Amino acid sequence: MTSPARAAGRGRTRHPADSGTQTHRVSRAGIPFVVSAPSGTGKTTVCRGVVARDPEIMFSISHTTRAPRSRERDGTDYFFVSRGAFQELVAQGAFLEHAEYRGNLYGTSWAAVEGPLAHGCDLLLEIDTAGARQVRARLPAARLIFLLPPSLAILERRLRDRQTDSEQVIQQRLAIAKDEIAEAPRYDYAVVNDDLERTISSVLEIVRAERSGETAALRARFEPRASLR
């Protein structure tokens, strides 16, 4: 488990400019993209697809107090820390955003975002709606994308098909999902994940449009209130 000091420092993602002594000229600042979605919507799969297809964007690795799942690695999937260590980082002001979800703490450190953004690397932050509100307030350049399930009925089916949660946990996730979906109008874009490849392509379109500054058409196409109808 990562110590607080190492976790805060290791949150800084490596990028090409870190190696060697050659001066790196940055043509633009990186853009932080926040992706939020209810559990079971497929946000992790979508985010991985976006990062795999676009070399100019990378994941921001978050901290969490929850136990690692099978195949998860410390420093790759999350920085896994104790609750005490997490709270120490909060007291130090180490987090851009942090929130609690179903009894576990999650947070994105300033160290994880400041270096890459300054060197022109775009970042993908996969965080919940409470964290997204904090990012919006503290990083005005952030662009917020909400992934919607096709319907609550389909979301429930996806949660049950995973066969990883008890009935009580499923009901908790569905209740949380309703509150999270109510936050969607606060986002810049909302994309319905009814087809994985199409959703990945849509998020990539948004990322590239934000880089170019030509966003009017996509903001109209993925306007959150329209997507909720």
KEVOTI-978527 format. One record per atom (N, C-alpha, C, O): x negated, y negated, z negated; residue in one letter. Coordinates in steps of 0.2 Angstrom, whole numbers, plus 5000, padded with zeros to 4 digits. Layout:
BEGIN
XYZA...
END
This chain:
BEGIN
499650065000M500050005000M499649945000M499149944997M499749895004T499349835005T499349784999T499949774996T498849764997S498749714992S499049644994S499049635000S499249594990P499549534992P499049494996P499149465002P498349484994A497949444998A497749475005A497749445010A497649545005R497549575011R498149575016R498049565022R498749585013A499349575017A499449515020A499549505026A499349455017A499449395019A498849375025A499049345030A498249395024G497749385029G497849435035G497749415041G498049495034R498149545039R498749525043R498749555049R499149485041G499749475045G499549435051G499949425056G498949405052R498749375058R498649425063R498149465062R498949415068T498849465074T498249445078T498149395080T497849495080R497349485084R497549465091R498049495094R497149425095H497249405102H496649395105H496149395102H496549395112P495949395115P495549335113P494849345113P495749285111A495349225109A494949235103A494549195101A495149285099D494849295093D494149325094D493649325089D493949355099S493349395100S492849345104S493049305108S492149345102G491649315105G491649235103G492049215099G491249205106T491149135104T491349085110T491349025109T491649115115Q491849065121Q492449025119Q492849055116Q492448965121T492948925119T493548945123T493548955129T494148945120H494748965123H495248905124H495448875120H495348895131R495848835132R496548855132R496748905136R496948825128V497648845128V498048795132V498048735131V498448825137S498848785141S499548765138S499848715140S499748805133R500348785130R500348825123R500048875122R500748795119A500848835112A501348895113A501748895118A501248945110G501649005110G502348985108G502448935104G502849025110I503549015108I503749075103I503649135105I504049055097P504249115093P505049135095P505449085095P505149195096F505749215098F506049265092F505749315091F506649245090V506949275084V507449325087V507849295091V507449385086V507949435088V508349465082V507949495077V508949455081S509349485076S509949525078S510149515084S510149575075A510749615077A510949655071A510549665066A511549675070P511749725065P511349795066P511249805071P511349825060S510949895061S511349935065S512049935065S511049975070G511350015074G511449985081G511750025086G511349925082T511449885088T510849905093T510949895099T510249925091G509749945095G509149895096G508849895101G509149845091K508649795092K507949815092K507549785096K507749865088T507049885088T506849915095T506349895098T507349955098T507249985104T507149935110T506749935114T507649885109V507549825114V506949785113V506649775118V506749775107C506149735106C505549765109C505049735112C505549835107R504949865110R504949865117R504349865120R505449875121G505549875128G505249805131G504949805136G505449755127V505249685129V504449675129V504149655134V504249695123V503449695122V503149735127V502549715129V503349795128A503049845133A503049815140A502549825144A503549775142R503549745149R503249675150R503149655156R503149645145D502849575145D502249565141D502249565135D501649565145P500949555141P500849495137P500449485133P501349445138E501249375135E501549375129E501549315126E501949425126I502249425120I502049485116I501949535118I502049475109M501849525105M502349525099M502649475097M502349575095F502749585089F502349545083F501749545083F502749515079S502549485073S502649545068S503249565067S502149565064I502249615059I502449585052I502149545050I503049615050S503349585044S503049625038S502849685038S503249595032H503149635025H503749665023H504249635024H503749715019T504349745016T504149785010T503649805009T504649785006T504549825000T504849895000T504849934996T505149915006R505449975007R504950025008R504350015010R505150095007A504650145008A504550155015A505050145019A503950175018P503850195025P504250255027P504350295023P504550245033R504950305036R504450345039R503850335040R504650405041S504150455045S503950415051S504250385055S503250425052R502950395058R502750325058R502450295062R503050285053E502850215052E502150215049E501950245044E501750165051R501050155048R501050085046R501250035048R500650075040D500550015037D500049975041D499549995044D500349905042G499949865047G500049865054G499849825058G500449915056T500649925063T501449915063T501649875067T501849945059D502549935059D502749885054D503149845056D502449885048Y502549835043Y501949835039Y501549875039Y501949785035F501449785029F501849805023F502349765021F501749865021F502149895015F501849875008F501249895007F502249835004V501949814998V502449824993V503049834994V502249824986S502649824981S503149764980S502949714983S503649774976R504049714975R503649664971R503749604972R503249684966G502849634963G502349594967G502249534967G502049634972A501549594977A501949554981A501749494983A502549574983F502949534988F503149464984F503049414987F503349474978Q503549414974Q502949364973Q503049304973Q502349394972E501749354972E501649314978E501449254978E501749344984L501649304990L502249254991L502049194993L502849264988V503349214989V503149154984V503149094986V502849164978A502649114974A502049074977A501949014976A501649104981Q501049074984Q501249034990Q500848994993Q501949034992G502149004998G501949035005G501849005010G501749105004A501449135010A501949155016A501749165021A502649145015F503149165019F503449115023F503649065020F503449125030L503849075034L504649095032L505049045032L504749155031E505449175030E505449235026E505049275027E505949245021H506049305018H506749315016H507049265014H506949375015A507649395013A507649465010A507249505011A508249475007E508349545004E508949575008E509449545010E508849635010Y509349675014Y509349745011Y508949785010Y509949755008R510149815005R509649845000R509449894999R509449794996G509049804990G508249804991G507849814987G508049794998N507349784999N507149715002N507649685005N506549695001L506349635003L505949635009L505649685010L506149585014Y505749585020Y505549515021Y505849465019Y504949505024G504749435025G504249425031G503849475032G504149375034T503649355039T503149305036T503349255034T502549325036S502049275033S501849225038S501949235044S501649165036W501449105040W500849135044W500749115050W500449175040A499749195044A499949235050A499549245055A500549275050A500649315056A500849275062A500849305067A501049215061V501349175067V500949115069V500849105075V500549085064E500249025066E499649035071E499648995075E499249085070G498649095074G498849105081G498649075086G499249165082P499449175089P499849125093P499749115098P500249085089L500649035092L500148975094L500248945100L499648965090A499248905092A498748925098A498548885101A498648995099H498249015105H498749035111H498449065115H499349005111G499749015117G500049085117G500349095123G500149125112C500449185113C501149185110C501249155104C501649205114D502349205111D502349265107D502049315107D502849255102L502949305097L503649325096L504149285098L503749395095L504449415094L504549435087L504249475084L505049405083L505149415076L505849455076L506349425077L505849515074E506449555073E506649545065E506449585061E507149495064I507249485057I508049475057I508349465062I508249475051D509049465050D509249395050D508849345051D509849385049T510149315050T509949275045T509849215046T509849295038A509649255033A508949225035A508749165034A508449275037G507849245039G507849205045G507449155045G508249215050A508349175056A508549105054A508249055057A508949095049R509149025047R508448985044R508448925045R508049025041Q507448995038Q506948975043Q506648925043Q506949015048V506449005054V506748945058V506348905060V507348945059R507648885062R507448815059R507348765062R507548815052A507348755049A506648745048A506448685048A506248795048R505448775048R505048775054R504548755054R505348805059L505048815066L505548785071L505848835074L505548725072P506048705077P505948725084P506448735088P505348745086A505248775092A505548845093A505548875099A505748875088A505948945088A506648955093A507048905093A506649005096R507249025100R507549085097R507249135097R508249075096L508549135093L509049175097L509449145101L508949235097I509349285102I509649335097I509349365093I510349335098F510749385094F510949445099F511249425104F510849505097L511049565100L511749585097L511749605091L512249585102L512949615099L513049685101L512849705107L513349725097P513649785100P514249775104P514549725104P514349825109P514949815113P515649805109P516049765111P515649835103S516249835099S516049865092S515549895091S516449845087L516349875080L516449945080L516049985077L516849975084A517050045085A516450085087A516250135085A516150055093I515550085096I514950075091I514550125090I514850025087L514350015082L514450075077L513950105075L515050085074E515150135069E514950205072E514650245069E515150215078R514950285082R514250295082R513950345080R513850235084R513150245084R512850255077R512350295077R513050225072L512850235065L512950305063L512550335060L513550335065R513650405063R513250455067R513050505064R513150435073D512750485078D512050485075D511750535077D511750435072R511050445069R511050495064R510450525063R511550515060Q511550565055Q511050555050Q510750605048Q510950495048T510350475043T510650445037T510350435032T511350425037D511650385031D512250415029D512550455032D512350405022S512950435019S513550395021S513450335024S514150415020E514750375021E514750305018E514950255021E514450305012Q514450245008Q513950195012Q514150135012Q513450215014V512950175017V513250155024V513150095026V513550195027I513850175034I514350115033I514350065037I514750125028Q515250075026Q514950005024Q515149955026Q514350015020Q514049955019Q513749915025Q513749855025Q513449955029R513149935035R513649895040R513549845043R514249925040L514849895044L515049835041L515149785045L515049825034A515249765031A514749715032A514949655034A514149735032I513649685033I513649655040I513549605042I513749705045A513749695052A514249635053A514149595057A514849645050K515349595051K515149525049K515249475053K514849515044D514549455041D513949425046D513949365048D513549475049E513049455053E513349425060E513049375063E513749465063I514049445069I514449375068I514449335073I514649355062A514949295061A514449235062A514549175063A513749255061E513249205062E513049195069E512649145070E513249235074A513049235081A513049165084A512649145087A513649125082P513649055085P513049015084P512948955087P512749025078R512148985076R511548995081R511048955081R511549045085Y510949065089Y511049035096Y511549005098Y510449035099D510449005106D510749045111D510949025116D510649115110Y510849165115Y511149215112Y510949235106Y511649255115A511949315112A512049365118A512249345124A511749425117V511749475123V512049535120V511849555115V512549555124V512949625122V512449685124V512349685130V512349725119N511949785121N512349845123N512449885119N512649835129D513049895131D512649945136D512949995138D512049915138D511649955142D510949935140D510749885141D510449985138L509849975136L509449935141L509149885139L509349965147E508849935152E509149865154E508749815155E509749855154R510049785156R509949735151R509749675152R509949765144T509849715139T509149695138T509049635137T508649745139I507949725139I507849675145I507449625144I508149685151S508049635156S508349565155S508049515157S508849565151S509149505150S508749465145S508649405145S508449495140V508049465135V507349445138V507149385137V507149485143L506549455147L506649395151L506249355151L507249395154E507449335158E507449275153E507249225155E507749285147I507749225142I507049205140I506949145140I506649255139V505949235137V505649195143V505349145141V505649215149R505349185155R505649115156R505349075158R506349115155A506649045156A506448995151A506248935153A506349015145E506148975140E505348945141E505248895140E504948995144R504248975146R504248915151R503948875151R504748925156S504748885162S505148815160S505048765163S505548825155G505948765153G506648765157G507048715157G506748805162E507348815166E507848855163E507948915164E508148835158T508648875153T509348865154T509748905151T509548815158A510248795158A510748855160A511248865157A510548885165A510948935168A511048995163A511549025162A510449015160L510449075155L510849055149L511149095145L510748985146R511148965140R511848975142R512248985137R512048955148A512748965149A513049035150A513549055147A512549075153R512749145154R512749185147R513249225146R512349165142F512349205136F512549155130F512249165125F512949115131E513249065126E513549115121E514049155122E513349105114P513549155109P514349155108P514649205108P514649095108R515349095107R515749135113R516249165112R515549125119A515849155125A515749235124A516149275126A515149255122S514949325121S515349355116S515449415116S515649315111L516049345106L516749355108L517149395104L516949325113R517649335115R517849405117R518449415119R
END
